[in-house]
Structure formats: C-alpha cells, structure tokens
Amino acid sequence: MKRSPVPHVRENWQAKLEEVGFHFYEMDGKTYWDESAFYELTSDEVDQLEAVTEELYGMCLELVSRVVREELYERLAIPPRFWRYVKKSWERKEPAIYGRFDLWYDGRTHPKLLEFNADTPTALFEASIVQYYWLQDYAPKEDQFNSIHEKLLDVLETSIRPVVGRDVLYFSCVKESLEDLTTTEYLRDLAIQAGIETNHVYIDDVGWDLAARQFVDLGNRPINYMFKLYPWEWIITESFADQLLTSALSLFEPAWKMILSNKAILPLLWEMYPNHRNLLPSFFEPPNTEKTYVEKPFFSREGQNVRTGTWFMKRGKRAIYQEYRELPDFAGNYPVIGSWMIGDHAAGIGIREDRTPITNNLSRFMPHLFRSIETNGQEGRT
Amino acid sequence: MKKSKIITLVLVTGSVLIGCQQRNQYASWDDCARDYGDRSKCTEEKEQVSGGLYYRTYYGPWYRSSSSGDPSINASVRTARSIGVVRGGWGFHGSFGSHGSAHGG
C-alpha cells in the first residue's frame, strides 16, 4: 500500500464530478474529494481486506445472535420497549443493505477494526461512483476494489424487492443536507433499476395518520416500507418512536442493525473473540494503565466526542475504551480504510485521510487503485 | 477484476441535486391551490402504483429546500390541511449532525 501524488489532476475535475451528480467535493470551504494523490494497493492487499471484512461481518452477525439470545440489550443501552422489536426483526431475517467497517491498515500487518458504521455510513457515493469514474479517466486499465454499485443493485433485486413486493419503497433523509440527499437518491436510483416502486420523503415530512394509525407521506398515502438515512438511536428516541412499535412500517436498515450501530459492539466482540488479530482490545470500563486508549461514546458520529488518553473518569455508562492505534503515516497523511459490506459480501473500499491521527467529518476522500493480474507490469495510466 | 463492470444511473444526474430543491406534494388540486392561492402554480402528475392503479398527485412549485418548508406559503394555511395527520415526529436531530447530515462515521 502506498500513497502516490499525481503530477496534475484531471482537467475540469469539478465539472467531471458534477457530471456524475457529485456536488459536495468541497465542504465548509475545504477540499473533501482530493485527487491530487491516490492510494495504490497490491492484489494481495485487496484480497486480505476483502477476507477480513467478510470475517468481521460474520463475527458481527454472531454477536447479534448472542445479544438476541442472551438479551444483552441493556449493555448496548437499547431501551427495553424496543427489545422485542429488535428480536423480531432479527428472527424474521430482515435483510440489510449495507455497512462500512473502518479499518486501521498499513499494508504490512493485519487490518484492525476501528469501528463499524452499520446503520448510516457516509461516503457511499464517493466510493461507489466518484472514484470509479476517476479510475476510468486516470487509469482505465487498472483495477479498483469497488463493485459496490453492482452489489447494491443485486441486493436490492434479490433481497429487498421480494420484501417490498408491489408496494412503494420510500427513501428518506433530513432536509438541507446535500450529502444525505445524494446518498438517498443514489440508492433510490438503484432501487428503480432493481424494479422497485419508489418515492422520496424527507424524514421531517413523514406523517402519522391519527385515524388510520399509519405513517403517511405528504400526500397522506401510507408508507409501509422506508429506507431511512437517519440513525436508529434517533428514530427510537424521537416523538414517533411509540407509533413505530404499533405500525406496520418496515425500515431499512432493519431494526437489528440497532445492535451493530453502537460502539458497545467493540468490547463485546473483544469478549467473544479475545486477542483476535483484527480487533483492538476494547472494554466497557476505563483500563487506566500506562497504555493509551480512545474513549468513544456508544453513539458518536464522525469522530465527535472522542477522547484519547491514559486515564479516564468514566462518563456515565455510555462509553467504551479502545486501545489506541496510531494511524499509519503516509508523508503526514493518516488514512482510514472504509471497507464496504453490501448484503453479505465485501464490496470495495473508500479511503479517507486526514492530517491528524483522528479521522473526522472533514477528512479528505482519496481514490485508490490496484494493479490487476491482467495489467500487471503494463502502464495503464492515461 | 474487482471493479464494477458498468455503472448505470437513471435518477442521479449532473443537475438534479444542485441546491437541494424540493416541492410540496398534495392529494388534491384544492389543497395545493389553498396553499399557493393560485391554481396555475400547481401541477398534476400521475404516479403509477401496483396493478395498473395510479395516484393523481399535485405539486406546488420548486423551491430551495428548507426545514421550515416553502417560505411562500403562509404557515397558518399550511397547518390547516394537516388536520388528522401529525408530522415532525422524526427529524428533530437532523440539524444537529455535522453539515446538517444524519450520516454516521
């Protein structure tokens, strides 16, 4: 794995990004999409990341099974009134669409799980579409660990369409976030291609029909199936939580993802798989040893409220402590591998890097490639 | 080969998402006209549903997305057509996410 600066970026790169529907290449006045460099991996490294991602996902599913079986919901701070709801979702095998593992990886040693964004992962469109078209322009003969698009299409056709049937699948996100709207509309695009009837509704516009006791859209039509780019921990703590328990609404990601979209899975995985080569030691209590740990709230978004240190006074029950692992340094840049699970398969990666060792919401997205066996040794760049 | 063989997009295009535009959706001409005070500002579209059935849906004009809705509509009027349906039960946290996003990670 290496980081390669490029002599010059694509001519009219902004226009090229906009052509594919990507408009948030700058955020808060700072570069977000950065093609001034790319990461180059070997075929073996890609194989390793693919295998590790699927192994971690298998471990996560075992964890969900254990939580449901042993009713460990309290350890994840899931409210008791939702325990049965989560259990039913798992027992019904409600299909999941996607998730993103954030991995520490330097190309030399085993990847390590930093966290799993199982519910509302960022950077889907960048990983699936934007870097794909970058590769088409920059090095079309090279390969990329990225079959996210076709795997999403497959999951929507084979897992989601049979559930939704001839009903309408709504796609929902918050207003005033171009990033969220892009992700949601991208998934809706794929759902249309998968033969699913779709509609869009902002999450704030979802209504509850008091007489019919069902969720409705702005035209007061029933919503029975909805993809929501809105975290489960908010869904179950806001005003419509009670209605959700009594309605026929099915949400994607499914309710059992509540278990995995929670940093508490890190110490639980460590309990189940102690000293696993792809896990970092993680605990519910602050170890307070000479080692440096990272304190992460159960529900933390984009590096918010994460603290690093050797001694902690536990802040309530809702934080975990994960052994600190300095991100690999590539000439002053610290990448994190976002490895995508689509359905039950590892599907590709997106790399975000920062100039500090803790990735946050202003990290830059960097494209990647690897030399496929067919083109190995040939100059593929244009 | 680990990259997608081909990528097709039917909905997401270069300009669709610019500026997060949206428009209000109504169940009837009258509801739409009541909000905008002018039927000519409303448009009718048919939306196909299962079994050959369709809904007639009515839309107000496009406007830039805003959590408070279309600023050209009087709020008291908008409330009037919502009797029997409560809204806003989700979305409270939306404005607290980074960039207004509800994304994690």
Contacts between the chains, C-beta under 8 A, distances in Angstrom:
chain1	res1	chain2	res2	distance
A	18	B	14	5.3
A	18	B	15	7.9
A	19	B	14	4.9
A	20	B	9	7.5
A	20	B	12	7.7
A	20	B	14	7.3
A	21	B	9	6.9
A	21	B	12	3.9
A	21	B	13	5.8
A	21	B	14	6.1
A	21	B	16	6.8
A	21	B	17	6.0
A	23	B	17	6.0
A	23	B	18	6.0
A	27	B	99	6.1
A	28	B	99	7.3
A	46	B	2	6.3
A	50	B	2	7.8
A	100	B	105	6.2
A	102	B	105	6.4
A	115	B	105	7.1
A	117	B	104	5.0
A	117	B	105	3.4
A	119	B	104	6.3
A	120	B	102	6.0
A	120	B	103	5.2
A	120	B	104	4.7
A	120	B	105	7.8
A	121	B	103	7.1
A	121	B	104	6.4
A	121	B	105	5.2
A	122	B	101	7.5
A	122	B	103	4.1
A	122	B	104	6.9
A	122	B	105	5.3
A	123	B	105	7.9
A	128	B	4	7.8
A	128	B	7	8.0
A	129	B	7	6.5
A	129	B	9	7.5
A	129	B	12	8.0
A	132	B	3	6.6
A	132	B	4	6.2
A	132	B	7	6.0
A	133	B	7	7.8
A	135	B	3	6.9
A	143	B	1	6.1
A	143	B	2	5.7
A	143	B	3	5.6
A	144	B	2	6.8
A	144	B	3	4.3
A	145	B	2	4.9
A	145	B	3	7.6
A	146	B	2	6.9
A	146	B	3	5.1
A	146	B	4	6.4
A	147	B	2	6.1
A	147	B	3	6.3
A	147	B	4	5.0
A	148	B	4	7.2
A	149	B	4	4.5
A	149	B	7	5.1
A	150	B	4	4.7
A	150	B	5	6.8
A	165	B	50	7.9
A	166	B	49	7.7
A	166	B	50	3.4
A	166	B	51	7.0
A	167	B	50	7.1
A	168	B	49	6.8
A	173	B	102	6.7
A	174	B	91	5.9
A	174	B	94	3.3
A	174	B	95	7.6
A	174	B	97	7.2
A	174	B	100	6.4
A	174	B	101	7.2
A	174	B	102	5.0
A	175	B	20	7.3
A	175	B	22	7.5
A	175	B	65	5.1
A	175	B	66	6.9
A	175	B	67	5.0
A	175	B	91	7.5
A	175	B	94	6.9
A	175	B	100	7.9
A	176	B	20	6.4
A	176	B	65	5.5
A	176	B	66	7.0
A	176	B	67	6.0
A	176	B	94	7.7
A	176	B	95	7.6
A	176	B	100	4.8
A	177	B	20	7.7
A	177	B	94	7.4
A	177	B	97	7.3
A	177	B	99	6.1
A	177	B	100	4.4
A	177	B	101	4.5
A	177	B	102	7.1
A	178	B	17	6.4
A	178	B	20	5.6
A	179	B	99	6.1
A	179	B	101	5.1
A	179	B	103	6.6
A	180	B	100	7.9
A	180	B	101	5.2
A	180	B	102	6.0
A	180	B	103	6.2
A	181	B	17	6.0
A	181	B	20	5.7
A	181	B	65	8.0
A	182	B	12	7.3
A	182	B	17	5.7
A	183	B	103	7.3
A	185	B	11	5.9
A	185	B	12	5.4
A	185	B	16	7.2
A	185	B	17	6.4
A	186	B	9	7.8
A	186	B	12	5.4
A	188	B	11	6.1
A	189	B	9	5.5
A	189	B	10	5.7
A	189	B	11	3.7
A	189	B	12	5.0
A	192	B	10	5.8
A	192	B	11	6.1
A	193	B	8	6.6
A	193	B	10	6.0
A	197	B	48	7.6
A	197	B	49	6.6
A	197	B	50	7.1
A	199	B	47	7.6
A	202	B	22	7.3
A	202	B	91	7.2
A	203	B	90	4.8
A	203	B	91	4.6
A	203	B	94	6.9
A	203	B	102	7.7
A	204	B	67	6.5
A	204	B	87	7.2
A	204	B	88	6.0
A	204	B	90	6.9
A	204	B	91	3.2
A	204	B	94	6.7
A	205	B	87	6.0
A	205	B	91	8.0
A	206	B	87	6.8
A	206	B	89	7.0
A	206	B	90	5.8
A	206	B	91	7.9
A	207	B	82	7.5
A	207	B	85	4.1
A	207	B	86	6.4
A	207	B	87	4.4
A	208	B	85	6.7
A	208	B	86	5.1
A	208	B	87	7.6
A	208	B	89	6.1
A	209	B	84	6.5
A	209	B	85	5.2
A	210	B	84	5.7
A	210	B	85	7.0
A	210	B	86	6.7
A	211	B	84	6.0
A	216	B	85	6.0
A	217	B	25	7.0
A	218	B	24	6.5
A	218	B	25	4.1
A	218	B	26	7.4
A	219	B	25	5.0
A	219	B	26	6.4
A	219	B	27	4.7
A	219	B	55	7.0
A	219	B	57	5.6
A	220	B	27	5.5
A	220	B	85	5.9
A	221	B	27	7.9
A	221	B	55	6.6
A	228	B	90	8.0
A	229	B	102	5.9
A	229	B	103	7.0
A	230	B	90	6.5
A	230	B	91	7.5
A	230	B	93	8.0
A	230	B	94	7.5
A	230	B	102	4.8
A	231	B	93	7.8
A	231	B	102	6.1
A	231	B	104	6.1
A	234	B	90	7.4
A	234	B	92	7.5
A	234	B	93	4.5
A	234	B	102	7.2
A	235	B	90	6.5
A	238	B	89	6.2
A	238	B	90	5.2
A	238	B	91	7.7
A	238	B	92	5.2
A	238	B	93	7.1
A	239	B	88	7.4
A	239	B	89	3.9
A	239	B	90	7.4
A	239	B	92	7.5
A	240	B	89	3.2
A	240	B	90	5.2
A	243	B	89	6.9
A	261	B	104	6.8
A	301	B	97	6.4
A	301	B	98	6.7
A	301	B	103	7.2
A	301	B	104	4.9
A	301	B	105	7.2
A	302	B	98	5.3
A	302	B	103	7.5
A	302	B	104	7.2
A	302	B	105	6.4
A	304	B	98	7.5
A	338	B	105	7.5
A	348	B	2	7.3
A	348	B	3	8.0
A	361	B	98	4.2
A	361	B	99	6.9
A	361	B	101	7.9
A	370	B	2	7.8
A	372	B	1	6.3
A	372	B	2	7.7
A	374	B	1	7.8
